[in-house]
Amino acid sequence: MGDLGAGGGRKKNSSARWTLIAAIAGSSMVFIDGTAVNVALPILQRDFRASSADLQWVVEGYALFLSALLLIGGSLGDRFGRKRIFAIGIAVFTLASVGCALATGIQMLNAARCLQGIGGALATPGSLALISAAYSGAARGRAIGTWSGFSAMTAAIGPLLGGWLAQAASWRLVFVINVSFAVLVLFALTRVNESRDAEAARKLDVIGGALATLGLGSLVYGLIRLQGATLDPVGLSAAGAGAIVLILFALFENQTPEPMVQPKLFRSVPFTISNVYTFLLYAALGGGLYFVPFELINVQGYAPAAAGAALLPFVAVMSVFSRYSGGLVARVGARLPLGIGGLIAALGFAAFGFAGLGHSYWLTFFPAALILGIGMAILVAPLTTTVMDSVEPSHSGTASGINNAVSRAAGLIALAALGIALAGTFQRDLAHELARMPAVSGATLTAVKNAQAQIVVGRVPDAITDRVQRGLLAGAIRRAYTGGFLVAMLASAALAVLGGLLAFTFFPSRGPLRS
């Protein structure tokens, strides 16, 4: 009997280890794709001659389906088996990645990115749900910390690899590398125990998923339209309609007997507050960092590989320290790591904004990336632990789906909203710059007017061929974009400060999180 028990324990430990490997590798596919693709965006813009709106949809199309369907993905895992749904999501994500690599135009790329989002929505909540089912107590915090650390480590490869591939070979290879991750994940899953919520209902909340997708899609489409014209009637109508549909989504979820978002989870104050905190911090992170590669490559003149390396301190610090911060909630409570981490992250965003033009990397973007990395390393794993500890283990898949959806939706909305702030400041400053430069010809001014979509990402339009005029306009664009970048970074810093204050106000210093 003793031998059987020991053997059962070894099998359980082995399954837990393979669970962690599968979760890390699967999440890494999503993280490495996000960081690598962002660095490659300026190269994509040149290859496809894409507008700023088209480029945003490379990120927003993926984030839209990911954030809206994560809720269904988490519920599907709880109901039909977390390992099964996780595996299906990885397969869909991999096939979509191949589609991205084969894209012949920006619209085809965006369609494949949307399919990636669907695969990610099925896979992402499963990674944390599998870990929560395989581990308990302090071991769960350590496992989540390990997951956070290794995921950040692989994400660190993303900017470097994406920048290097875009510069030396092709941005298409950024998507091809997902195939190798998928092989590892699917192999590891053959050694993972299945888990599910025995009490979960079997009916799929199709109406809720449709309302969430339609509402978020309409809101983001409207916000992106408003970047070109503040009073654009189509943009205003779409954004307003999206907000109304999201309200209808909340009302529907509260009334339907089998919602994908269970309202009872929000009766837990720590769960509700941690999701508000998630929205604020990931709005700052997802919205603000989108613009960094454009600032580095198009404005500061960095090569793509150097731009990828510029963010290495951020992800390196997270990869090293996230494992150790995962257990902070058990030792000191949620208040200190979430509060202090948010305020330090705010300093990092502000440092990015005040980097200025033409200064040494080591005095500008390096300390900014380092400070932001320290802040996020302190808060990311404790935030995840707080979310998962605030609900019963049987609801871990749904809770993970909600929290991931909140983080993705935050970046989705913030990117479009910060784009309005950056574009408005950029256009105002560029007009002032050109008004002070009488040497700029009428033909150049006409080209500027007709190529706003290219200029707003910090690039001189191809239609301007005169060397002198290109030089004059390039300087004006660089100064104007840097002003808009400062506004976007300060807005991100403000969101992080609000998150830190929220943690200090509502989270207990110690004690149980469930309420």
Buried (B, 14 or more C-beta within 10 A) or exposed (E): EEEEEEEEEEEEEEBBBBBBBBBBBBBBBBBBBBBBBBBBBBBBBBBBEBBBBBBBBBBBBBBBBBBBBBBBBBBBBBBBBBBBBBBBBBBBBBBBBEBBBEBEEBEBBBBBBBBBBBBBBBBBBBBBBBBBBBBEEEEBBBBBBBBBBBBBBBBBBBBBBBBBBBBEEBBBBBBBBBBEBBEBBBEBBEBBBEBBBEEBEEEBBEBBBBBBBBBBBBBBBBBBBBBBEEEBEEBBEBBEBBBEBBEBBBEBBEEBEBBBBBEEBEEBBBBBBBBBBBBBBBBBBBBBBBBBBBBBBBBBEBBBBBBBBBBBBBBBBBBBBBBBBBBBBBEEBBBBBBBBBBBBBBBBBBBBBEBEBEEEBEEBBBBBBBBBBBBBBBBBBBBBBBBBBBBEBBBBBBBBBBBBBBBBBBBBBBBBBBBBBBBBBBBEBBEBBBEEEEEBBEEBEEBBEEBBBBBBBBBBBEEBEEEEBBEBBBBBBBBBBBBBBBBBBBBBBBBBBBBBBBBBEBBEEEEEBEE
